[in-house]
């Protein structure tokens, strides 16, 4: 019986109609195989996209958990952050008001930032008769080199010269930094919606409603608020600790008599 069926099939395939049918069946098999492989490749690509989005989501969640000190100074971030700093916020000028000098209080912070982040410096020259952009960049490069910022990783082409405070805001829009530090409220207010951490550096408390903008007296002091170890050390300085012990050990009346200022005859002023 099996031999008869096999012989019938062979006879059918040997006819023109059988050959056409077998070729058609072979084409169908090839098309099905191609379809199967395409579906398999699409599924693999979808799986990779899902894994990538999950990984990106985990990176973003870890980034959100970092405070500015960890993200911009200590280098805990998995990617290098962009930072834009107005030179007026971190530098003093010599008496001739030309060659800038980095504030000693901010130097260590800047060096650490250059090692783990992409730092841009924007400066403003308002006088038409003032130094050229090339001269300004030359002064900055010399100062940054002498203070070790180039060795720490600062790139000299990241020095940008503008003529107004509004120009600094335009630079911030183009660079789109995560941290933008300036000594004037105006440019910060213009871009604060688009910046993760806008920071105003000012020696006096600003009168404006800052909104999202943070405020500090220096770049160092801005990051200090996130450094629990340094704050703890400052809180436990010898002078503070000694005064605290004295306050705890003495009754109120005795404390007042000891700390009261003395006049010429040794009598305490009440």
N, C-alpha and C positions, 0 to 999 in steps of 0.2 A: 504493500500500500504506500509506504513512504517512498519507495523507488518510483512508483507511478507518479506521485505528486511532484517529486524532484524532476522527473523527466518532463512533466507538463510545464513546470516553471521554466526549465531550460529552453523548451520549445517556444514558449511565449516570448522569452527574452531575445531569442534569435530572430524574431520577426521585427519589422520596422516599428510597429506599434509598441512592442515590448521594449525595444531599445529607447524609444522616446519616453515611455513611462519610467524606466529605470533612471534615465538622465534627469527627469523632472524630480524624482524622489531624492536623488543625490543632491540636487540643487537645494531642495527644501531642507535637507539635513545640514548642509553647509550654512544656509541662512539662519537656521535655528541655533547652530553652534555660535555663530557671530553674535546673534542677539543675546545669547546666554553670557558670553564673555563681556559684552558691553554693559549689561546689567550688573555683572559682578564688579567691573571696574568703577561704575557709578556708585555702587554701594560702598566700596572701599574709600572712594573720594569723600563721600558723605560722612563716613566714620572719622576720617582724618579731620574734616572740618569741625565736627562735633568735639573731637578731642582738643583741637586748637582753640575753639571758643571757650571750652571749659578751662584750659590752661590760661588763656588771656583773662578770663574772669577771676581765676585764683590770683593772678598777678595783680589785677586791679584791686581786689579785696585786700591783699597784703599791702599794697601801696596806701590804701585808705587808712590802714591800721598804723602806719608810720607817722610820727610827728615831724615837723619841719627840720628839727635838728638831725633826726635819723635820716631823713630823705635827702637833704641838701648838703650836710656837713660830714656826717659819719659814713655815708656811702652804703647804707643798708638797702637802698633801692636796687632792684634788679636791672634797671635801665638808667642811663645818665640823664638827669633832669636838665632842662634849659633854665638859666638864671640870667636876668637882666638887672644890672645895678647902675644907678646914676652915680657918676663920679663924685658929685657934690655930697652924696650921702656917706661916703667912706674916705674922702680925701680932704686934706687941707692944702692951701696954697702958700707959697712963699710970699715975702713982702712985695715982690714985683707982680704978684697975682698971675703968674704964668705957670711955672713948673709945679705940678701938683705933688703932694706927699701923702702917702697912705697913713691914715691914723693908726698909731701903734696899737691901740686897743682892738682894732678890727683885723690886724695883720694875720694873726694865727687862724682866725675864722676864714679869711679869704684863701689862705693857702690850702686849707682842708677842702674848701668848696671846689677849688680848681682841680684837685686830685680826683674827685668823684662826680663832678658835674660840668656841664658846658656853660662857662661863665662869659657873659657879654657885658662890656662896659660902654655906657652911653654918656657923653659929656656935651655941654652946651657952651658955645662961643657966640655971644650976642653982638660983639663989636665987629663992624665991617673992616675996620683997620687993624683988627687983632691978628694973631698968628694964623697961619694957614692950617688946613686939616693935616697936612703932612708934618708940620712942625709939632702940632699937638700930639699926634700919634707917636712921634719920635720921643717927646718928653715922657709920655706914658710908658712906652716900651722900656726906656732907660730906668724909670722908677720901678716898674714891675720886675725887670731883670735884677735890679739891685736888691729887691725884697724877696726874691726867690719864687715869684709867681710863675715865671716862664718855666722854671725847673719843675714846678708843681703841676704843670699841664696847661697853663693859660695860652691860648692862641692869639698872636698879635693882630690877626685880621679881624678879631672880634671887638675892636675899639671903634666906636661909631660916634661921629661928630654931628651935632644938630645946632640950629641957631635959636630955637625956642623950646619952652617946656612942652608946648603942644607937639612939637616935633618928636620929643621923647615918647609921647603917647603913640604916635604913628609907628615909631620903631618897635614899640611893645606889641602893637597889633601884628606887625610883619613877622616878628620872631616868635610870638606866642609862647612866652616862657611860663613855667609853672610858678616861679617866684619872681616878683618884680619889686625892687627896692628903690625908692626915690625920696628926696628931701622936700618935695613939693606935693601938695594935695591935688592940684589940678590934673596933671597927667595920670595920676593914679585913679582919680574919679572917672576919667574918660574911658578907662579900660578895665575897671575892677570886675565887671560882670564876666569878662573873658579870662581872668587870671585866677588861678587857684589860690595863691597866697600873695596878695598885694600888701606891701609894708611901707609905712611912712616913717622916716627917720627925722626926728626933730628934737631940739633941745628943750622946747617948751610944749606944753600940752596944747594940741590944736583946738581951735574953736569950732571947726566944721563937724558936722555929723559924719563920722567915718564910715558907718555902715559895715561893709565887709572888710574894710582896710584895717590892718593891725597897726599899732603905734609902738615905737620904742625910741629911746634916746640915742641908740647906736646899734649897728649891726650885731655887735657882740651881745648887747643887752637883749636884743630880740630873741636870739637863740638861747640865751641863758635861762629864760623862763621855762624852757623845755628840758633843761639839764638838771635832773633831780639831785645828782651827786654834788654838783657845784653849789647848788642852792643850799643843800644840807651842810656843806663845808663852810659856806659863808655864815649860815645861821649859827654854826657851832664854832665860830672864830674865838680865839682866846679872850678878846675884850668882851664879846657878847656872853660867853660862858661865865666869865668872872663876875660880870654884873648880875647875871641871872642867879648865881650862887649867893651873892651878897643880898639880893632882894629876897631870896627864899629864907635866908638865915636870920635876918634882922626884923624885929617888930617895926610897925609903921612909924611910931614916934621916934625911935632911935634912928631909923633910916633917914627921916627928915632932918634930924639934927646933924648927922654926918655929912650929908650931901648938900646942905645949905651953903651958899657962898658966904665968905668971911669978909668983914670990913677991916679997917686998919687995926682996931683995938682987939681983934679976935672974936668979936661978937657976931653971931650968925644973923643974917638978914632974914626977916620973916616976911 
